[in-house]
Amino acid sequence: MKMNRRDAIKLGATGVLAAVTATTISGCSSSEAKPKAEEKVNAGGTKKILGKHQVVVIGGGFGGLTVASEIKKGNKNVDVLIIEKNDAFMSCPASNTYLGKLEGMTLGKFVFDYAKPIEKYGYSMLKSEVIGIDRKAKEVHTAAGIVQYDILVLSPGIAYDYETQFPTWDKNKIAHVSRVAPGALIAGGEHIALERLLAGMEDGNVIITIPAGKFRCPPAPFERACMIASFMKKEDIRGKVIMLNPTNTIAKGAAFKEAWSELYGDMIEHIDFATIQDVDTETKTVTYIHKAPTGEKDPVTDEPILKAVEKKLSYGVLNLIPNNKVNSVVMMADIEVTSDSYHNVVMNGCSFQTKTDANIYAIGDVVAHGIPPSGQTANWAGKQCAQEILFVLEGKKYTLPVQTTPVAAGNVCYSMVGDKPEEGILVTHDFSWNGSVIAGKANVPKDAKTGKYRSQGTAKALHDWYRGITSDLFS
Ligand SMILES: Cc1cc2nc3c(=O)[nH]c(=O)nc-3n(C[C@H](O)[C@H](O)[C@H](O)COP(=O)(O)OP(=O)(O)OC[C@H]3O[C@@H](n4cnc5c(N)ncnc54)[C@H](O)[C@@H]3O)c2cc1C
C-alpha cells in the first residue's frame, strides 16, 4: 500500500519533492537512509520499515522545528526527519490575543504550514503519530510504519493528566469535558473550540481552572483572564472571569494583579487555594474545595490556619485547564524521568542529552532543567541541542559551555493584559549552567516612565517577538 500525500511530506537535501514509496519516507542525502527489505510488526500492527535517518526528531513544534533547521544550517548533508502527527502548526504563544479578539489577531495569524521550512532547510517530515519507541533497535514506531535512527530527539510537548486529577471520571466523561470545557494549552482545535464558546456566550461567568504542579507557560492562564475580560467588555457581556487556583502562586503575580485591578476592577477574580473537584456540564456548575483562612495562626509555624470548605460556582463558559505531564512519547522511550507527577526527562548534566541513553536527546517542555516551559526556551534549547548533535556527528566530544556569566534573557515571555490601548507585561529569565542543571532566574521589569508593570511598548514588543519567532521557524 502506498503512503499518500497526507502520510508523508518528503523532501531531499536537494530540496526536491520526491515520490514516496511504500517502504521509505527518507528524504536524505545519507547513504544509510536506504529502505530495508525486511518487515516487522510494530505496536500498531504496521509492518513497513520506512527507512533510516541520522537524526529523527519527534514533534514539529517550537523545539522540534528549531533543532531540525539548526542541524541543517550547521551541515546540510545531515539527514534529518521530523515526525509530526498534525497536518499544520498552530501557535499557542499569543493565542490569548485571538480569544481577546485583538485587532488583526485572527486565526490565520496562528496557523502555519510546514511546506516552507521543509523547502528552505531540506529536512524531511513524516506526518504520522508515534506509537512506540524501541531504544534497543533504535526504532520509532509510527502509525505509518517503523523509522530507524542514529540519534533521536524528543520534543513532543505536554499531555493533560485528567486521569490522576479526576480519578472518579471515566473515559467518556473525560472526553466530554475536554470537548465542552477545552483546556486550550495544547495547540490544535482546543483554542478554536474555546473561542467558539466565548463567541456564543450570553451573560454569565467564565471560569478558568489553573493546573497544579508544573505546567506549560505558567503566565498563560492569567493572561487569558485579561484577554477574556477584555473581550467581554467589548461585547458587553455581563459577568466575571473567575480563576480557581489550587495554590496562591501566580506567574508575574504582582504585574498581573496590578493589571487586573486597574484595568478590570472586580470583573477579574482570582481565588487562592481553590481546587476543582468536579464539573456538572448539564447544570454548568463547578464544585471546588476552597481552603480559606480561619483568622487563626498555627502556634508553631505562625502560618495562617486554613479550613477546607466545599463550594459551587456556576459558569457560562468553562476553561478547565487540567494538570499537565510530559507527552506519552517520553514514556514510550522508557528513559529516566522525575518522580513528580509531571515526569520531566532527567538530563545528562547540563546538556540536552538524556541521562539514560546517549543517543536520545530531549528539548522543550519535557526537560528537567530549571528553565521555564516556553516556546522561547524550546527555541533556545533546540539551538543548543543542535550544536551538541553536530559535534557528535562529526565524531568530536561535545564540551558543555562553562558559563560564568548567565545568558541574559534566554527566555522572554510577554503577556497581553489590555486592549485599546494594547498593554503588555513581560518576564525575562537569565539562564546559567548551574552544577547539574541549566537554571533560569526570573525578572519582571516595570516601565521606567510610569512605574507600572504594563506598557504599550511591551505590547508592541509582544507582536515583534511573535513575528520574529514564527519567522525563525517558518520563513
Ligand atoms: C496559551 C499559551 C500561550 C503561550 N504563550 C507563550 C509565549 O508568549 N511565549 C513562549 O515562549 N511560550 C508560550 N507558550 C508556551 C509554548 O507554546 C510551549 O512551551 C512550546 O510550544 C513548547 O515547545 P515543544 O516543542 O516542547 O512542544 P510543542 O510546541 O507543543 O510541540 C510538540 C509537537 O509534538 C507533536 N506530537 C506530540 N505527540 C506526538 C506523537 N505521538 N506523534 C507525533 N507527533 C506528536 C505535537 O503535535 C506538536 O506539534 C504558550 C502556551 C500556551 C498554551
The ligand as a Gaussian input file, in Angstrom:
#p B3LYP/6-31G(d) Opt

LIG

0 1
 C       -1.954000      29.949000      25.701000
 C       -0.471000      29.778000      25.616000
 C        0.342000      30.888000      25.489000
 C        1.712000      30.738000      25.389000
 N        2.486000      31.849000      25.260000
 C        3.814000      31.743000      25.139000
 C        4.624000      32.892000      24.950000
 O        4.131000      34.021000      24.918000
 N        5.958000      32.730000      24.821000
 C        6.529000      31.500000      24.839000
 O        7.752000      31.418000      24.693000
 N        5.800000      30.365000      25.030000
 C        4.462000      30.458000      25.173000
 N        3.698000      29.316000      25.329000
 C        4.352000      28.009000      25.546000
 C        4.761000      27.260000      24.266000
 O        3.657000      27.078000      23.410000
 C        5.347000      25.892000      24.610000
 O        6.201000      25.988000      25.699000
 C        6.095000      25.318000      23.401000
 O        5.154000      25.035000      22.390000
 C        6.877000      24.068000      23.773000
 O        7.527000      23.556000      22.636000
 P        7.699000      21.981000      22.459000
 O        8.490000      21.772000      21.231000
 O        8.152000      21.378000      23.730000
 O        6.191000      21.448000      22.264000
 P        5.152000      21.796000      21.121000
 O        5.422000      23.116000      20.519000
 O        3.807000      21.538000      21.706000
 O        5.427000      20.693000      20.011000
 C        5.148000      19.337000      20.230000
 C        4.759000      18.711000      18.900000
 O        4.798000      17.287000      19.029000
 C        3.700000      16.740000      18.336000
 N        3.403000      15.422000      18.893000
 C        3.011000      15.139000      20.164000
 N        2.820000      13.814000      20.303000
 C        3.121000      13.251000      19.116000
 C        3.110000      11.903000      18.645000
 N        2.753000      10.875000      19.429000
 N        3.455000      11.686000      17.362000
 C        3.810000      12.717000      16.537000
 N        3.826000      13.996000      16.930000
 C        3.499000      14.261000      18.206000
 C        2.586000      17.763000      18.578000
 O        1.549000      17.638000      17.617000
 C        3.335000      19.086000      18.494000
 O        3.333000      19.620000      17.189000
 C        2.299000      29.448000      25.425000
 C        1.480000      28.322000      25.558000
 C        0.108000      28.490000      25.660000
 C       -0.752000      27.268000      25.791000

